[in-house]
Amino acid sequence: MNKKTLLKTIISILLVAFIFYKININEFLATVANANIAVFSISFLSLIFQQWLIAYTWYIVVKAQQHAVPMWRVVQVHFIGNFFGTFLPTSIGMDIIRAYSLSRHLKQGVDAASSMFVVRVIGFLVLFLMALAMCIFQGDLIQDAQIIWVIVVTSILFTAGVLVMFIPPIRNLLYRLLLLFRIRSVKEKLEYFYSSTIQLAQYRSLLVKIIIISFLMQVIGIINFYLIGVALHIPVPLAYYFLYLPIIQVIIMIPISIAGIGVREGTFVYFFSQIGAQQAEALSLSILMFSQAIGLALIGGILYWTSNIKLPAKSEAV
């Protein structure tokens, strides 16, 4: 475990320990024990459907790149990525696992990375836009003005980071550095990645379709959280979920902990305790959401062990 991962692990542990110290454990356990299993199951099914939509979005992008990969394969690779991203202590991200796994079924393997990149960037931009919209139109309901600034700054940094990657002088500088260190093979793959991504950006009808599906995915995700809240008998209207969840998801993206553990629980407790939920209820909402993520990972694990997909070595994933 490197120092960066160790530091994130320590931060996650400290945050979780502090949260459990502040809440009433008995109330937390009682809230979870009294959850409506039927409603919780429906929410989990909605989450599975959301994941299918993500895989479908990736599929239509790969199809636009003229690759004949069956939909079931893309779904399989997507869920397997959930497994590795949730359980394994690896420095290889789940999206890299997905791109690597699918690349073996494409004529140009780099297309898997470029297609994943386009889907992810559009998805995050839609999320940021929803969070910003909530801050603008419902900002008076947010008691801490600093939260709004966090969203604004994070959105600007993300957008700027994506744009900077495609500025020709910076791209050419990166190429020269790769040649300087004699990494020609990586340079060639990176060149194809850029050209493939730019080509996808020219398919306007495809981009519009991805934006619509991405918005739908975010809405389904929010409704999923609401159903978990209903299962836990948390008295918070659906409107507040649309207000806070895009903001919470943006905050969780800040890379200061392992998989958002600790940050996620803290933000749920902070926001939902302000609008009528008990701290124990807000924490149980976050924990049950994470339990669903584990359920998705288990599905991915089953698909992995019954498939011929193998985890790439670090040298292959670079």
N, C-alpha and C positions, 0 to 999 in steps of 0.2 A: 504493500500500500504506500503510494507516494505521499509527500507532505501535504499537498493540496487536498487529496481525498481524506487524509487523516483529519485535517482541520475541519472539513465539511462534516465529517462524521461526529466530531466532538461538538460542533455547533448544533447538529440535529439532536444529539443526546441531551445536551444542556437545555435546549428549547423545550423538548418533550418533557423532561423532568420538571422544569419550571411550570409548565402548563398543568401537569397532573398535581403539582404541589398546590396550585392556586384554586383548583376546583374541588368540589365535593365528590369523592370517589364513589360513595354509595349512590348518589344521585345519578352519576354517569352509568353505573352498572344497571341501575333500575330502568333508566331510559332505554338502554340497549335491550334489556331483557323483555321490555314491554313493546318492542317494535312489532309492527304488523308485517308478518312474513310474506303475505300475499302481495301487498303493495310494494314491498322491498324487492320481491321477485320480478314484478312488472318493471320496476325501475332498472333492474339488471338487464332485462331483455331489451329495454330501450337503449342501454349502453352498448350492448352487442350490436344493435342495429346501427348506432352511430359509428362504431368501428367498421362495420361493413361499408358504410358510406365513405369513410376515409379510404378504404381499400378500393372502392369503386372509382373514386376520384383519381387515385394513382393509376388505376387500370386504363381510364380513358386518356390519360396523358401518355402512357406507354403506347397505347393504340395509335395515338396521333403521331408518334415517332415511327410508325410503320412496323411495329413488332407484334407478332401473332402469339401473345402469351395469354393463356386462358384465365378467365376471371378467378377461378378457384385457386390457381397458383398464386395470384397476387394476394388473395385473402389469406392463404396459408402463410405466406411470407410475412404479411402484416402482423398476424397474431403471434408468430414465432418471435418477431421483434419485441412484442410486449413481454414475452417470457424472459428474454435475455436482459431487457432494460429494467425489469423489476427485480429479478432474483440474483443474477450473477454479479460478483464484485469485479467487473471488468472495466477497463478504460475505453472499450469499444462501445460507442453509443448504439441505441436500438435502431436508429435510422441508418447507421452504417451497416449494421447487421442486415437490415432489410434490403438496402441497395446492393450489398455484396451478394446476398442470396438470389435476388432476382436477376442480377447481372449475368449469371450463368445460363440464363434462358434467353438472352438477347444477343442479337448480332453484334451490337456495340455495347459492351458492358457499362461504359460510362453513362449511357442513356438512363440507366437505372438511378444513378446519383442525380443527374440533372432533372429527371422527372420528379423524384422525391423532393428535391430542392424547391422546385416551382410550387408543388402542392403545399409544402410546409410554409413557405414564405407567404403565399396567399392566405393560408389559414391563419397565420399569426397576424397579418395585416388586418384581416377581418376582425380578429379578436381585439386588437388594439383600437380599431375604429369603434367597435361596440363599447369598449371601456371609456374612450374619449367622449363618445356621445352621451353615455350615462353621466359622466362628470359635467358635461356642458348643460344638459337638460334637466338633470336631477341632482346637480351638485349641492343644492341647499339641504338635501337629506343626508349628506356626508358631513359628519360633525368635525372631522379632522381634515383641515385644508391641506396638510402636508401630503395626504394620500393622493390628492389630485395632482400635485406636483410630481410625485413618484410616477404616476401613470404617464403624464406628459413627457417627462424626461426619458423614461424607458421607451416610449413609443418613438420619440425622435432619434434616440440612439440606435434602435433596431432598424428603422428606416434608413438612416444614414449609413449604417454598417452594410446593408444590402446594396445601396447605391454605390458606395465606395468600391466595392468588389468589382464593379463593372466600369469604373473610370479607366480609360485606356492607359494613361501614364502609370497608374498604380498597377494595373494588370501587367504591363510590359516590364515594370520593375521586378515584379514577382517572377516573371519568366527569366529575367537576367540572373536573378539570385539562384534559381534552380539550375541554370546552366553553369553558374559559377561553382556550385557545389557538385556539379556533374550528375545531376539527377534528371537526365534527359527524358527518361520514361515517364516520370511524374509530370514534367512540363508538357509532354505530348498529350497525356490524359487530361490535364487541366485545360489545354487549348480546346480539346474536343468538348469538354464539359461546358466551357463558356459559349462556344458556338452552338451547341445543342440547346442550352438554356435560352440564348437569344432567339434562336429559331422558334422555340415554343412560345416565347413572348409575342411573336408576330401572329399567332393564331387567336384572333380576337374573340371569335365565337367560343373557342375552348376556354379562354380566360374568363369570359362571362359565365359560362357554365360552372367553372370551378368556384368562382366567387359566390354564386347562388347556392351551390351545394355546401360550401364552407359556412355560409351564414346559417343554413339549415342545420348543419352539424352542431354549431354553437347553441342554437335554440334547443335542439334535442338534449344537449348536454345540460343546459340549465333546467329543463323540465325534469331530467333524470334526478338532479339534485333536489328539486322540489318534491318529487315523489318519495325520495328518501326522507325528507323532512316530514311529509305526511305520514310515512310509516312510523316515524318516531314521535308523532303527535306534537310537533313543534308549531306553535301558533304564529307563523310568519307568512304573510301573503305572498303570492307568486311574484308580484311586482318587485318586491325587494330582492328576490333571487336574480331577476333580470338586471337590477341595479348593481348588486354587489359581486356576483360571480365573475363577470368579465374582469372586474378590477382585481378580485382575488387571484384569478388565473394569471394575470399579468405580473402580480407581485410574486407569485410562486415561481415564475420563470427566472427571477433574480437568482443567480447561481451561488448561493451562500450555504447551502446544505445539501445533503444527499437526497436526490429525488424529491426535493421540496419538503421532506419530513421535518416537522417542527415548525417551519414557516407556514405550511398549509394549516396545521392545527391552530397555530397562533392567530392567523388572519380570520379563520372561521369564528373563533372565540371572540375576537375583537369586534368584528362587524356584526355578527348575529346577536351578541349580547346587548348591542345598542338598540335593537328593534324588537325587543320583547322575549327573546329566547334566553333561557338560563345558560350559564357557561357550560354546564355539564351537557346540556342538549346540543349546544353548538359544537362541542368537542365530539360528541357521538355522531353528529352529522358528518364530520370530517373523517372519523375513523371508519364508519360504514362505507363511505365513498372509497377509502383506500382498500377496504376489504373487497370491493367490487373490482378494483384494479388488480388485486391478487387473483381473483376469479378469472379475469381475462388472461392473466399470465399463465394460469394453470391450463387453460384451453390451449394457449400457445405451446406450452410444454408438451402436452399430449400430441399436438400436431408435429412438433419437432421430433419426438422419439418415434413416431410412426412414418417419418418422411426420410428422404435421402439428403436433406439439407444439413450441411455441416458448418460449425462455427469457424470463421476465418482466423488464421494466425495473425498476430499483430503486424507482421511484415506485409501481409496481403491487404490489411485494412488501411494502411497509410496512404 
